[in-house]
Amino acid sequence: MLTLDTLDGQLLARIRDQLGGDLAAHIHFSQACRKTRRLYDEDAIWQVACFRAGFGKPRRRTITGQSIQQLTWRELAYILVKH
């Protein structure tokens, strides 16, 4: 049986890169299995996904009492998708 865990990491990274600016797809793909979760360990990956979706970090606003500048790009992606 073929599962995501059996696929090569480079192939999974290519699939991730093809998701472009669809933040919801990135979130779902990152939660699919342990191997895909590891593909999203670096905050820079989330930053690229947010930029491709047309989002950057606002400068002076707060969300739930927390400064946006203190949020990770992953957290910001989750907030944007929930909105």
N, C-alpha and C positions, 0 to 999 in steps of 0.2 A: 504494500500500500504506500502510495506516495503522499508525503506530508511536507509541510514547510520545514520542519526540523531536518528532513533528509536532504533538502536542497543545499547547494553550495553557497557559502556566504557571499561570494562575488555576484552570483545570480540574484540573491535576495537584495543586495545593494543596488543592482541595476533596476530591479522592480521598484524599490524605494525611490530611486531617482526619477522614474517615469511618472510618479504620482504628482509631480510638479507642485502647484500651489493649492492642492486640495487638502486643507488641514485636517478635515474629518477623516479622509482616507489615510493620512499619515498616522493619526491617532489610532485608528482601527488596526492598521498594519503593525504598528508598534506593540499592540496588545495581543497579536495573533499567537505568538509562541515566544519562548525564551530567546530563541535565536534572533527573531526580528526585534525583540526588545533591546538586545545588545547593539543592534544597528543604530539605535537612537540614544545611546549612552552619552554622546557628546552634545553639549548645548548648541554647538555650531550647526549641527544638522537641523535642529529646530529653528535656528535663526534663518537658515537658507529657506526652509519651508515657509516661514512667515513672510519673508521678503518676496518669495515667488507668489504668495497669495495676496501681495500688495499691502502688507502690514509691517510697520516698524514700531518701535517703542515710543509712545508719547512722552513728552518731556516732564511735565509737572503734575500729572493727575495721579489720583490714588484709586485703587480698587480694594474694597473691603478693608480700608484703613491701612493698606500696605502700599508703599510707593512703587510705582511701575518700574522704576530703575532697580528695585530689589528683586523683582520677579525674574525667574529664569525664562528663557525663550520657550521651553516646554510648557511651563505654567501659563504663559501668555497665550500659547496656541490653544490650550484647553479652555481658557476663559473665552477666547474668540469663538470657538466652536459652540460653547454653551450659549453664547449670546444669540 
